[in-house]
């Protein structure tokens, strides 16, 4: 089917999340990263991906959950969005799903327990529910990006003057 | 369209032709100083290739202009005409004009303008091309008055109808030579501007044998959506210069988006290529060959290895290390270009400037083959031009004054580039009057930069002109201009990781010394441990590191800390606080203070200890993440982990901002 999209599903705190497989660049075991100063708490740091410096975020921390120990199944999924790469730490990877466009349902308003801003929708496979992630919004919310851009622009003006 | 397939060669053609123009220019300047016939040949060859290329690649205007220049050169070459100042002047102007044409060709604008047409006629006249036909053609142009003045004022809603004024102007340009003046009077202020409406109007002068109907056909589709008047051109006076400038205006105004996109495309094309000498590539291939052999040798150990072959393995690994290092050097070498490409523009600049000012200047260029990183090279041009201009304008005296001072009437300006240690040094020296010490001191006193002029060394006085704000219009006259924009020169150089120093002796001249790093991609740094983390501090900014006793540090109200270093109090930035590192040493006496300097300001960085020195390949954090205050980039350590590079200048700015707040 042409409107079928493949999703890589990952486990996180007993829930299953799906990431558009075309955005996934590689899956690698968890390795320690270098912390970056002044970064949000969910940005663990940066790692060396064959010479490129790639930031890594912890999806548990991103969703306000607590991080347990990093163990043998903990993996870093490297995702490319708009030419930028970043790593997402999840508990484990599990499956690849074919999801038809009409099988995706909108996310109901769940109050404040989970931030629904990062979800594209949800779908069900048998009796499992899979939450589909909007990869673009994971690293930085839009407003933070715009603020950064504005600050940079201000810095440039100063440099020129 | 066939033009698409040929367009892929345009870039190479532009590059080669611009090189050809550079060659023409330098040969012309050499000829000006009394050169030989070989120079004429080389100028002729360059002109000939440009003519051939431009005709092939579909730039007839360029070909026509070069053809005239070539004819003139041909006569000189055959000895039918002696070369003189006027011809050289004319040819230099042709070179300039062709450069302009190439610029326009790269951004897709029409090539010919009034200047080029004018020049073409002058060249033709010089050649004696005034054969009846050509003369008639030249004469016919103004006489025929075969032209039209078109006032074209689109209604505000015209763009909404899908009509693009730019397209109409292009169609007109196909009919004849066009001089377009944009009328901006109806453009509202920015807040009232509706970008979907057209606010521009144009006054168009169309020369050429064009019937009124043909023009009307162009505007056929927009007749109802614009105010249009078409009048015959009465006097074909040479178009006024400002109007020529405005040719580009419609593109920038109406077709704003399209124009910008095209320019952006053109400039991104520019960024792409480096011309590499073939021997460098051969060297690389040799090295890669060696590397493959070493790898094959090491591969054998995988099959069968026992302790008896340990020595061989060590030998192989040492070889691998050596080859990797030379390969790294060679690859970096690809980015290295001779500084001559920057120096080349100076003979012309010096010639023009000295003629204008009535001074006599001899330019010495030394060390043109010294190689510099391409990025550094591109950014060093402007500061150098500034310094050279300053030296001629204000450093060197007028001939009579020089004679009175017992010096040679011809002033000498010397540009020299050479390697020193891991840096490139560029020196600009003149044998002029030197800095006017009294005037600088007076100005500095007035600005409150110093308290008294007593006991200041010449170096200290020289430093003053680099102070921001020292360059004002008033200074220019008072001080014979030294110090104009010197702070900008210094900042540009510092941004490249380099430094500028000045040495001046009254009556003997001034020397500016620019020290630049070989490359921006690799820096020497010291690894500093803070808590369990590791940061790289660039070696160039480190003054020294000291271990302070606990009582050497004074706390200041507001939370700042100061310590005394060589008679001055410097603020301390605790890196573990700045970067939020856990488990770092807190007591001053347990750690180290690294004194660093940037932009002439020093601060102390408090770290746990220094781990070692290493070369760091600078990687961008912004490529995948974003800028972080106090961090200039990242690098990869020997164990594959990432270490962050401290941005010393940024930390100093943060520190002073904190002080201000």
Interface residues (C-beta under 8 A of the other chain):
Chain A: X32 X33 X34 X35 X36 X37 X38 X39 X43 X45 X46 X47 X48 X51 X52 X53 X54 X55 X84 X85 X86 X139 X140 X148 X152
Chain B: X533 X578 X579 X580 X581 X619 X620 X621 X623 X624 X625 X626 X627 X628 X629 X630 X631 X634 X636 X640 X641 X642 X643 X644
